[in-house]
Amino acid sequence: MKTIAAVTIGQSPRNDVVGEMSDLVPGTRWIEAGALDFLDEAAISGLQPRGDSSPLVTRLRSGRTVVVGEHEILDPLQQAVRRVEAEADLVVVLCSGALAIASRVPILFPGALLSATVRALNPGLRLFVIVPHEAQIPFQQARWRTLGFDATLRAASPYVPADFSAFGREARASGATMILLDCLGYTLTMKAQVAASSGLPVLLVRSLAARVAAELLQT
């Protein structure tokens, strides 16, 4: 049986994410590690974004939501990878941020996968992108502009109740041709709500990463 190591920028376990992803990768064993697993409150507070570091939203074991910086989280995230990579056939990072870390086994970066998938489609796509934090919007606008896409950005935390059907209706009214749910916290249910209300194709980064993992491991 192949083993996937799910590494979160928060604290493990992330049953809210891994449970749904594992259903899409049958016949695999999942192990987990988190960048914040062994850090106290003071250390976690010290990882808040500074300067040009994009904010990333994640969860602690208690269920509390915290924000860490894309640059500040790199060292503890790399340590989390090192703790589990020896047992894994594939490491999946449970974050769609731009995270420059390494692994001795193949490592899947959902954010890079999402960008590559969109670029492989019609270059004239008009995107409607939902991200988990308002402060991410300038960073994400620059990202999609650099890749050559016109994108409308909206923010909604996956951990706070939100009307995803309303986002779907807004996307359709805006003239978008594709919707992206760009956070590993977003669920298949949220995707279904957006898709039903918009009638548009929707890419959910969580399920996209899981399906590529299944392809890589031939499950």
C-alpha positions in Angstrom: 0.0 0.0 0.0 1.3 3.4 -1.0 1.7 6.1 1.7 0.9 9.8 1.3 2.2 12.3 3.8 -0.1 15.3 4.2 1.8 18.3 5.6 -0.2 21.2 6.8 1.0 24.8 7.5 -1.1 24.5 10.7 -1.4 21.7 13.2 -2.1 18.0 12.5 -4.3 16.1 12.2 -6.4 17.9 9.6 -9.3 15.5 9.4 -11.4 18.2 7.8 -9.1 18.1 4.8 -7.5 14.6 4.7 -10.8 12.8 5.2 -12.2 14.2 2.0 -9.0 13.9 0.0 -8.3 10.4 1.0 -11.7 9.3 -0.4 -10.4 10.4 -3.8 -7.2 8.4 -3.5 -8.4 4.8 -2.7 -6.0 2.2 -1.5 -3.5 4.5 0.2 -2.4 5.1 3.8 -2.2 8.7 4.9 0.1 10.1 7.6 0.2 13.7 8.7 2.5 16.4 10.1 2.0 20.1 10.8 4.4 23.1 10.7 2.9 24.3 14.0 2.6 20.9 15.8 5.3 21.6 18.4 5.1 25.4 18.7 3.6 27.3 21.6 1.3 30.4 21.3 4.2 32.8 21.4 6.1 31.0 18.6 3.0 30.8 16.5 2.4 34.5 16.9 5.9 35.1 15.7 5.0 33.6 12.3 2.6 36.3 11.4 3.3 37.8 7.9 5.7 40.7 7.7 6.7 43.0 4.8 5.8 41.4 1.5 4.9 38.0 2.9 1.5 36.9 1.8 -0.9 35.8 4.7 -1.9 32.2 4.8 -4.9 30.9 6.7 -4.8 27.7 8.6 -6.2 25.8 11.6 -4.8 24.7 15.0 -5.7 21.3 16.5 -8.3 23.1 18.6 -10.1 24.3 15.5 -9.0 27.9 16.0 -8.0 29.8 12.8 -4.6 31.5 12.7 -2.8 33.5 10.0 0.9 32.9 9.2 3.2 34.4 6.7 4.2 32.7 3.5 7.9 33.4 4.1 7.8 32.9 7.9 6.3 29.4 7.8 8.9 27.9 5.5 11.4 26.7 8.1 8.8 25.0 10.4 7.1 23.6 7.3 10.4 22.1 6.0 10.9 20.5 9.4 7.4 18.9 9.2 8.3 17.4 5.8 11.5 16.0 7.2 9.6 14.2 10.0 7.4 12.2 7.6 9.1 11.9 4.2 11.0 8.7 5.1 7.7 6.9 5.5 6.0 8.4 2.4 5.8 7.7 -1.3 4.4 11.2 -1.9 4.2 14.4 0.2 1.2 16.6 -0.4 1.4 20.1 1.0 -2.0 21.1 2.4 -1.7 24.7 1.3 -1.9 26.5 -2.1 0.7 29.2 -1.3 4.0 29.5 -3.0 6.2 27.5 -0.6 9.8 26.8 -1.5 10.5 23.6 0.4 12.1 20.3 -0.6 11.5 16.6 0.0 13.5 13.4 -0.7 10.4 11.9 -2.2 8.1 13.6 -4.8 6.2 16.5 -3.3 3.0 18.0 -4.6 2.4 21.7 -4.4 -1.4 22.4 -5.0 -0.9 26.1 -5.8 1.6 25.4 -8.6 -0.7 22.6 -9.8 -3.7 25.0 -10.0 -1.7 27.6 -11.9 -0.4 25.0 -14.4 -3.9 23.5 -14.9 -5.4 26.9 -15.7 -2.5 27.8 -18.0 -3.1 24.5 -19.9 -6.7 25.6 -20.7 -7.9 28.4 -22.9 -5.7 31.4 -22.4 -8.7 33.7 -22.7 -10.4 32.5 -19.5 -11.8 35.1 -17.3 -11.3 33.9 -13.7 -13.4 34.4 -10.6 -11.1 33.4 -7.7 -12.1 32.8 -4.1 -9.3 33.0 -1.5 -9.5 32.7 2.3 -8.2 36.1 3.4 -8.9 39.7 2.2 -5.2 40.6 2.5 -4.3 37.9 -0.1 -6.2 39.6 -2.9 -3.4 42.0 -4.0 -0.9 39.1 -4.1 -3.3 36.9 -6.0 -4.3 39.6 -8.5 -0.6 40.0 -9.3 -0.2 36.2 -9.6 -2.9 35.8 -12.2 -2.0 39.0 -14.0 1.6 37.7 -14.4 0.2 34.4 -15.8 -1.8 36.4 -18.3 -5.3 36.1 -16.9 -8.1 38.6 -16.1 -9.2 37.6 -12.6 -11.8 38.9 -10.2 -10.9 38.1 -6.6 -13.2 37.6 -3.6 -12.3 36.5 0.0 -14.1 34.0 2.2 -12.7 31.9 5.0 -13.5 28.2 4.6 -13.8 28.1 8.4 -16.6 30.7 8.8 -20.1 30.2 7.3 -20.4 32.0 4.0 -22.9 32.0 1.1 -21.0 30.2 -1.7 -24.1 30.1 -3.9 -23.9 33.9 -3.9 -20.4 33.8 -5.1 -21.5 31.6 -7.9 -24.2 34.0 -9.0 -21.8 36.9 -8.8 -19.2 35.1 -10.9 -21.7 34.4 -13.6 -23.0 38.0 -13.6 -19.4 39.3 -13.8 -18.8 37.4 -17.1 -16.3 34.9 -15.6 -15.8 31.7 -17.6 -14.2 29.7 -14.7 -14.2 29.7 -10.9 -11.3 28.8 -8.7 -11.6 27.8 -5.1 -8.0 28.5 -4.1 -7.5 27.1 -0.5 -7.2 23.5 0.7 -9.8 24.4 3.3 -12.6 24.7 0.7 -14.7 21.6 0.5 -16.5 19.6 -2.2 -19.8 20.9 -0.8 -18.6 24.5 -1.3 -17.6 23.6 -4.9 -21.0 22.1 -5.6 -22.8 25.2 -4.3 -20.7 27.5 -6.5 -21.1 25.2 -9.5 -24.9 24.9 -9.1 -25.5 28.6 -8.8 -23.1 29.7 -11.5 -23.4 27.0 -14.2 -19.7 27.5 -14.7 -16.7 25.1 -14.5 -15.2 25.1 -11.0 -11.7 24.0 -10.0 -11.3 23.1 -6.4 -7.6 22.9 -5.4 -8.3 20.2 -2.8 -9.8 17.7 -5.2 -7.4 18.7 -8.0 -4.4 17.8 -5.8 -6.0 14.5 -4.6 -6.8 13.4 -8.2 -3.2 14.1 -9.3 -1.9 12.2 -6.3 -4.1 9.2 -7.3 -2.7 9.4 -10.8 0.9 9.6 -9.5 0.4 6.6 -7.2 -1.7 4.6 -9.8 -4.5 4.0 -7.3 
